[in-house]
C-alpha cells in the first residue's frame, strides 16, 4: 500500500530536481523518492529497521 507525503523544497532544489528528472526521463516525484530512499540506506536506517524486524520474529 502506498502512502503519499508532501515535502517543501527551495526553489533551487526544485529547479535541480526538474533538470535532473528530465535528463533521466523520470518524474520529479519519483526522483525525490529515490533520493530519499538512498539517503536512508546510506544512513543505515533501512538496514537497522530490517534487523529489528528479524529480531522480532
Secondary structure, 3 states (H helix, E strand, C coil): CCCCCCCCCCHHHHHHHHHHHHHHCCCHHHHHHHHHHHHHHHCCHHHHHHHHHHHHC
